[in-house]
């Protein structure tokens, strides 16, 4: 990775990055940070502060031509091609090792270039400021939709052992085993919104090595809920799981104890890791990147340690094009911001009885879902449909004290296939997480527990298309929502929603007729309309 003008001779070499192929069938963007480019342990000054990374960051931030904002959805570094021409004023190429110089030495090395750039200087950016700006941008890297898939069968390994996808483990000194499946959204602040289920049953050694996992788990056992306890960060900035993040389970807790995201995946064992990242049987790697989980009892004793395999199934674009993503920060005086945007979605179920329009009908009314699309690209509930400002940290309504909840994010602003220019089409991802299960049955949001839309979940089972919302006439209070097959092309089908929790519960072949009849209409349905809330009234910037 280097900086150089199109016609120049000198270059600034930032570092190198080795790209490996990744197994699996999910498209995931490759994100390379300045820290990833460091070719060795970062040099440190006398106070123990890293030197190499801050010098890279200070250089890039000083060359930025579009300004700095705290809104990470529209914040990026853009280097003007004209500014790159000044690189040729350097007396020699800047090599990777040059970034290990002290701040003063590095500034002196780059002085001939910055002398040519009016209004730009590294002297105005301290190493600490550069690091703080960089750290603030990192949580967005892991944003997207993640799945811990259902364990379909044991997978034989070359050494004769068995491996398992998803989350699977054996209780200590017992034949009792546990399987967990979950889906969760990591929003643009790195906060997790999710749902999970756990199945338990006993297995003999022969049953484990056969194809009996489905029949003895989700086909025959009633699952219990696994709750995401808080909207907290589930990954460290470097992609490692946080052992301090707990999931609430029946008579205990669950946590990820080990594993590191690499290109959107965590492998469950040595064999899978080597398959995913193209390593030979003899190449060494950091084994703490392999996923593990634990189940704890009510007394916090460890009940089991199992294998963890998860995968990012829906990616996000870190930058939302500012020509479309209009907030108070990037508009002119007198112009109205679009975001925060307050919408009401009307959901219908899949009941096809005569009372709901029969086989040609759109189902019965399921409920209205008020949502707010925030300026930072996250989506939260608007449970009292009043468009009020919420506290940025707690999400509590500052007017009514209603506790709003995280629902998801806008994954991207869509581009025109031909011109590659941004369109007034945004792609939302919504998941109603565990918090809705805690609500009283009289709360209209309680029925939405497990509902998701705007993303495909499950490799072959739960199919919900991605969504697009047309905001071209939003200031006239007109929006439309449609399905779309990917993040590029528009598609004109009525959008649908599905329920992750209820769909997995429906696999149980021991359900009574009454239980099946209650589940069937609420497994999925249509989003029959989307409207701008009456209270949405953005004011011109003063």
C-alpha positions in Angstrom: 0.0 0.0 0.0 1.5 3.3 -1.0 0.8 6.9 -1.9 1.9 8.3 -5.2 0.6 10.8 -7.8 -0.5 9.4 -11.1 2.5 10.9 -12.9 5.0 11.1 -10.0 8.2 9.3 -9.2 8.4 9.4 -5.4 6.1 7.3 -3.2 5.2 6.8 0.4 5.1 3.1 1.2 2.6 2.6 4.1 3.0 -1.2 4.4 2.1 -4.6 3.1 -0.9 -6.9 3.6 -1.1 -10.6 2.7 -4.4 -11.6 1.1 -5.5 -15.2 1.5 -8.4 -16.9 -0.1 -11.3 -17.6 2.3 -13.6 -20.7 2.0 -17.4 -20.4 2.2 -20.1 -19.0 0.0 -20.7 -15.6 1.6 -19.3 -12.4 0.0 -17.5 -10.3 2.6 -15.6 -7.1 2.1 -12.0 -7.1 3.0 -11.2 -4.3 5.4 -7.5 -3.4 5.9 -6.7 -0.9 8.6 -3.4 1.1 8.9 -2.6 -1.2 11.9 -2.8 -4.2 9.6 -0.1 -2.8 7.4 2.5 -2.8 10.1 5.2 -5.3 9.2 6.7 -5.7 12.7 6.0 -4.9 16.3 5.4 -1.2 16.6 8.3 0.8 17.9 7.6 2.7 21.1 8.9 6.0 22.4 10.3 6.6 25.9 6.9 6.7 27.4 5.8 3.4 25.8 3.5 5.0 23.3 3.4 3.3 19.8 5.2 5.4 17.2 4.7 3.7 13.8 0.9 3.6 13.8 0.4 7.2 14.9 2.8 8.4 12.2 0.8 6.6 9.6 -2.5 8.0 11.0 -1.2 11.6 11.3 0.0 11.5 7.7 -3.3 10.3 6.3 -5.4 12.6 8.5 -3.3 15.6 7.6 -3.7 14.9 3.9 -7.5 14.5 4.3 -9.3 17.0 2.0 -13.0 16.6 3.1 -12.7 17.4 6.8 -13.3 15.4 10.0 -16.7 14.7 11.6 -17.7 12.6 14.6 -20.4 11.0 12.5 -18.5 7.9 11.3 -21.2 7.1 8.7 -20.1 10.1 6.6 -16.5 10.4 7.9 -13.7 9.2 5.6 -10.3 10.3 4.4 -10.1 11.6 0.9 -6.8 12.7 -0.6 -6.9 15.2 -3.4 -4.9 14.0 -6.5 -3.4 17.5 -6.7 -2.0 17.1 -3.2 -0.3 13.8 -4.2 1.9 15.7 -6.7 3.7 17.2 -3.7 5.1 13.8 -2.8 7.7 14.4 -5.6 9.2 17.1 -3.5 10.5 14.5 -1.1 14.2 13.8 -1.3 13.6 10.0 -1.4 10.8 7.5 -1.1 9.4 7.1 2.4 9.9 3.5 3.4 7.9 1.5 6.0 10.7 1.7 8.6 10.6 5.5 8.3 7.3 5.5 10.2 9.2 4.2 13.2 11.0 7.5 13.6 10.1 9.9 16.4 7.3 12.4 15.8 9.8 15.2 15.2 12.0 13.2 12.9 9.1 12.0 10.9 7.7 15.5 10.5 11.1 16.7 9.3 11.2 13.9 6.8 7.8 14.9 5.3 8.4 18.7 5.6 9.4 19.2 1.9 6.0 17.8 0.9 3.9 19.7 3.3 5.7 22.9 2.5 3.9 22.6 -0.9 0.5 22.0 0.7 -1.1 25.2 1.9 -3.3 24.8 5.0 -2.1 21.2 5.6 0.2 20.2 8.4 0.9 17.2 10.6 1.9 19.6 13.4 -1.7 20.3 14.2 -2.5 16.6 14.8 -0.9 15.0 17.9 -0.2 11.3 18.0 -2.9 10.9 20.7 -5.5 12.8 18.6 -4.7 10.6 15.6 -5.1 7.5 17.6 -8.4 8.6 19.2 -9.9 9.4 15.8 -8.8 6.0 14.5 -10.1 4.1 17.5 -13.5 5.8 17.2 -13.8 4.5 13.6 -13.0 0.8 14.4 -16.3 -0.5 15.9 -18.0 0.0 12.5 -15.6 -2.5 10.9 -17.4 -5.4 12.5 -20.9 -4.2 11.6 -23.2 -6.6 9.8 -25.3 -9.7 10.3 -23.7 -12.8 11.9 -25.0 -16.4 12.3 -24.2 -19.3 14.4 -25.8 -21.9 12.2 -27.7 -25.0 13.1 -25.5 -28.0 13.5 -26.6 -30.4 10.8 -24.2 -33.2 11.2 -20.8 -34.2 12.6 -17.9 -33.5 10.2 -15.1 -36.2 10.0 -11.6 -34.8 10.2 -8.4 -36.2 8.7 -7.1 -37.4 12.1 -10.3 -39.4 12.7 -11.9 -37.0 15.1 -15.3 -35.3 14.6 -15.8 -31.6 14.1 -19.0 -29.6 14.4 -20.2 -26.4 12.8 -22.2 -23.8 14.8 -22.1 -24.2 18.6 -21.9 -27.7 20.1 -20.6 -29.1 23.3 -20.8 -31.9 25.9 -21.6 -31.3 29.5 -18.9 -32.3 31.9 -19.0 -36.0 32.9 -22.2 -36.5 31.1 -23.7 -37.7 27.8 -25.9 -34.6 27.7 -25.0 -32.3 24.9 -26.0 -28.7 24.0 -26.4 -27.0 20.6 -27.0 -23.3 20.2 -28.1 -21.4 17.1 -28.2 -17.6 17.0 -28.4 -14.6 14.6 -27.3 -11.1 15.6 -26.7 -7.7 14.1 -23.7 -5.7 15.0 -24.6 -2.1 14.4 -22.4 0.9 13.4 -21.4 1.4 17.1 -20.4 -2.2 17.4 -23.4 -3.0 19.6 -25.1 -6.4 19.3 -28.8 -7.1 18.7 -29.7 -10.7 18.6 -31.7 -13.9 19.2 -30.7 -17.4 20.0 -32.0 -20.8 20.9 -30.6 -23.8 22.7 -31.4 -27.5 22.3 -30.2 -30.2 24.8 -30.2 -34.0 24.5 -28.1 -37.0 25.4 -25.9 -38.7 22.8 -24.0 -41.9 22.7 -20.7 -42.1 20.8 -22.4 -43.9 17.9 -25.2 -41.3 17.7 -22.7 -38.5 17.6 -20.9 -40.0 14.6 -24.1 -40.6 12.7 -26.6 -38.3 11.0 -28.8 -38.2 14.2 -28.0 -34.7 15.3 -31.0 -33.0 13.7 -33.4 -35.8 14.7 -32.3 -35.7 18.4 -32.1 -32.0 18.6 -34.3 -29.5 16.8 -36.6 -32.1 15.3 -37.5 -33.6 18.7 -36.5 -31.2 21.5 -38.3 -27.9 22.4 -35.6 -25.2 22.5 -35.1 -22.6 25.2 -34.3 -19.0 24.5 -30.8 -17.6 24.6 -31.0 -13.9 25.4 -28.6 -11.2 24.5 -28.3 -9.5 27.9 -27.3 -6.0 26.7 -26.7 -3.9 23.7 -23.0 -4.1 24.2 -20.0 -4.7 22.0 -19.6 -8.4 21.4 -16.2 -8.1 19.6 -13.0 -6.2 20.5 -11.8 -3.7 18.0 -9.3 -6.3 16.8 -12.0 -8.9 16.1 -11.5 -11.0 19.2 -14.6 -12.2 21.0 -15.3 -10.6 24.4 -15.4 -13.2 27.2 -17.1 -10.6 29.4 -20.2 -10.6 27.1 -22.8 -13.0 28.5 -25.9 -14.5 27.0 -28.7 -15.5 29.4 -29.8 -19.2 29.0 -32.1 -21.5 30.8 -30.7 -22.1 34.3 -27.4 -20.5 33.4 -25.3 -18.3 31.1 -23.4 -18.7 27.9 -20.3 -16.8 26.7 -17.8 -16.9 23.9 -14.4 -17.6 25.5 -12.1 -17.6 22.5 -12.0 -16.8 18.9 -11.0 -14.0 16.5 -12.9 -12.8 13.4 -10.8 -13.1 10.3 -12.5 -12.0 7.1 -15.9 -12.4 8.7 -15.5 -15.9 10.1 -14.5 -17.8 13.2 -13.5 -21.4 12.7 -14.4 -24.1 15.2 -11.3 -26.2 15.0 -7.8 -26.6 13.5 -9.1 -28.5 10.4 -11.7 -25.9 9.6 -9.3 -23.0 10.2 -6.8 -24.4 7.7 -9.5 -25.1 5.2 -10.9 -21.5 5.5 -7.6 -19.7 5.2 -5.7 -22.0 2.9 -3.0 -23.2 5.4 -1.2 -26.4 4.9 -1.2 -29.1 7.6 2.2 -28.0 8.8 1.9 -24.2 8.8 1.6 -22.7 12.2 -1.0 -20.1 13.3 -2.3 -18.5 16.5 -4.6 -21.2 17.9 -6.4 -18.7 20.1 -8.2 -17.6 16.9 -10.2 -20.8 17.0 -13.7 -20.4 18.5 -14.7 -21.8 21.9 -17.7 -21.2 24.2 -18.8 -22.1 27.7 -22.0 -22.8 29.5 -22.1 -21.7 33.1 -24.5 -22.7 35.8 -26.4 -20.4 38.1 -23.4 -20.7 40.5 -21.0 -19.7 37.7 -19.4 -23.1 37.5 -18.4 -24.3 34.1 -20.9 -26.9 32.8 -19.3 -27.4 29.4 -16.8 -26.1 27.0 -17.7 -26.4 23.3 -16.6 -25.5 19.8 -17.7 -22.2 18.2 -18.1 -21.5 14.5 -19.8 -18.3 13.3 -19.9 -16.4 10.0 -20.8 -12.9 8.8 -23.8 -13.4 6.5 -24.5 -9.8 5.6 -21.8 -7.1 5.2 -22.1 -3.4 5.4 -20.6 -0.4 3.7 -18.7 1.6 6.2 -19.3 4.8 4.4 -22.8 6.1 3.5 -22.5 8.4 0.5 -22.9 12.0 1.8 -24.6 13.1 -1.5 -27.6 11.0 -0.3 -27.0 10.7 3.5 -28.0 14.2 4.5 -27.5 15.1 8.2 -27.2 18.4 10.0 -23.5 18.0 9.8 -23.0 17.9 6.1 -25.7 20.2 4.7 -25.7 23.9 3.9 -27.5 26.6 5.9 -31.1 26.7 4.9 -31.1 23.1 3.7 -33.2 20.4 5.5 -31.5 17.2 6.8 -33.1 13.9 6.0 -31.8 12.0 9.0 -32.8 11.2 11.6 -35.8 9.8 9.6 -38.9 8.4 11.4 -41.0 5.8 9.6 -43.9 3.5 10.4 -43.9 0.0 8.9 -47.2 -2.0 8.7 -46.7 -5.8 9.0 -49.2 -8.4 8.0 -49.0 -12.1 8.9 -49.4 -15.1 6.6 -52.8 -16.2 7.8 -54.8 -17.2 4.6 -58.1 -18.0 6.2 -61.2 -16.3 4.9 -61.1 -13.7 7.7 -57.8 -12.5 6.4 -58.6 -12.4 2.7 -58.2 -16.1 1.9 -55.5 -17.5 -0.4 -55.4 -14.4 -2.5 -55.2 -12.0 0.5 -52.3 -10.4 2.2 -52.9 -11.9 5.6 -54.2 -10.4 8.8 -52.8 -7.2 10.4 -49.8 -8.1 12.6 -48.9 -4.7 13.9 -47.3 -1.3 13.2 -43.6 -0.9 13.8 -42.3 2.7 14.4 -38.6 3.1 13.7 -36.0 5.8 13.7 -33.1 5.8 11.3 -30.5 7.8 13.1 -27.9 10.2 11.6 -25.1 7.7 12.4 -26.8 5.0 10.2 -28.2 2.9 13.1 -31.9 2.0 13.3 -33.8 2.1 16.7 -37.4 1.7 17.8 -39.8 4.6 18.1 -42.2 2.8 20.4 -44.4 5.7 21.1 -44.3 7.1 17.5 -43.4 10.6 18.5 -40.1 11.3 16.6 -38.5 12.5 19.7 -34.7 12.9 20.3 -33.2 10.0 22.3 -30.2 10.1 24.6 -27.2 9.0 22.5 -26.0 6.6 25.1 -29.1 5.1 26.8 -31.5 5.6 23.8 -34.1 6.8 26.3 -36.7 9.2 24.8 -35.8 12.7 26.1 -39.5 13.7 26.0 -41.5 10.8 27.3 -38.7 8.7 29.0 -39.8 5.7 26.8 -36.9 3.3 26.5 -36.1 2.8 22.9 -34.1 -0.2 21.6 -31.5 -1.0 18.9 -33.0 -2.7 15.9 -30.2 -2.7 13.3 -28.6 -0.4 10.7 -28.6 0.9 7.2 -26.1 -1.4 5.4 -25.4 0.8 2.4 -26.6 3.5 0.0 -27.2 1.8 -3.3 -25.3 2.7 -6.5 -26.5 2.9 -10.1 -25.1 -0.2 -11.9 -24.0 1.8 -14.9 -22.9 5.2 -13.6 -21.7 3.9 -10.2 -23.2 7.1 -8.7 -25.2 6.9 -5.4 -29.0 6.6 -5.7 -31.5 7.8 -3.1 -32.0 4.2 -2.1 -30.9 2.9 1.3 -30.7 -0.7 2.4 -32.0 -1.3 6.0 -31.4 -4.4 8.2 -33.8 -4.9 11.1 -33.9 -7.5 13.8 -36.1 -7.4 16.9 -33.9 -8.8 19.6 -34.2 -10.5 23.0 -35.4 -7.3 24.7 -38.9 -7.7 23.2 -39.3 -11.1 24.9 -39.1 -9.3 28.2 -42.0 -7.1 27.5 -45.5 -7.7 28.9 -47.8 -9.4 26.4 -49.9 -6.3 26.3 -47.0 -4.3 24.8 -47.5 -4.2 21.0 -43.8 -4.8 20.4 -43.8 -8.1 22.3 -45.2 -9.9 19.2 -42.3 -8.7 17.2 -39.7 -10.7 19.1 -37.6 -12.6 16.6 -38.8 -10.6 13.6 -36.2 -9.7 11.0 -36.1 -8.2 7.6 -33.6 -6.9 5.0 -31.2 -9.8 5.2 -31.0 -13.5 4.4 -30.6 -15.7 7.4 -29.8 -19.4 7.1 -27.9 -21.0 4.2 -31.0 -22.7 2.8 -33.9 -22.4 5.3 -34.9 -18.8 6.1 -35.0 -16.7 3.0 -35.8 -13.0 3.3 -34.6 -10.7 0.6 -32.6 -7.6 1.2 -34.6 -4.3 1.2 -34.4 -0.9 -0.3 -36.2 2.3 0.8 -36.6 5.0 -1.8 -36.0 8.4 0.0 -36.0 10.6 -3.1 -39.2 12.3 -2.0 -38.9 11.9 1.7 -39.1 15.6 2.5 -42.5 15.5 0.8 -43.3 12.6 3.2 -43.3 10.0 0.5 -41.2 6.8 0.8 -41.5 3.3 -0.7 -39.9 0.0 0.3 -39.2 -2.9 -1.9 -37.3 -6.2 -2.0 -34.0 -6.2 -3.9 -31.8 -9.2 -4.7 -28.5 -7.7 -3.8 -26.9 -4.4 -2.9 -26.9 -3.1 -6.5 -30.1 -3.7 -8.3 -33.6 -2.5 -7.6 -36.4 -5.1 -7.5 -40.1 -4.6 -7.4 -41.6 -7.2 -5.1 -43.4 -6.5 -1.9 -41.0 -6.7 1.0 -41.3 -9.6 3.5 -40.4 -10.3 7.1 -39.7 -13.5 8.8 -39.4 -14.7 12.4 -36.1 -16.4 13.3 -37.1 -17.7 16.7 -40.5 -19.1 15.6 -39.2 -20.6 12.5 -36.6 -22.7 14.4 -39.3 -23.6 17.0 -41.5 -24.9 14.2 -38.9 -27.6 13.3 -39.9 -29.6 16.4 -41.9 -32.6 15.1 -43.5 -33.2 18.5 -45.6 -30.0 18.4 -49.3 -30.4 19.0 -51.7 -29.4 16.3 -52.7 -26.4 18.4 -49.1 -25.3 18.7 -48.5 -25.7 15.0 -51.6 -23.7 14.1 -50.5 -20.9 16.4 -47.0 -20.8 14.9 -47.8 -21.1 11.2 -49.3 -17.6 10.5 -46.5 -15.8 12.3 -43.5 -17.4 10.7 -43.4 -14.7 8.0 -45.5 -12.1 6.3 -45.6 -8.9 4.2 -44.5 -5.4 5.0 -47.6 -4.0 3.4 -46.7 -0.4 3.8 -44.1 2.0 4.9 -44.9 5.6 5.7 -43.2 8.7 7.0 -44.4 9.4 10.5 -46.7 12.4 10.8 -44.4 13.9 13.4 -41.4 13.9 11.0 -40.6 17.6 10.4 -36.9 18.4 9.8 -36.1 22.0 10.1 -33.7 24.0 7.9 -30.1 24.3 9.2 -29.6 27.7 10.8 
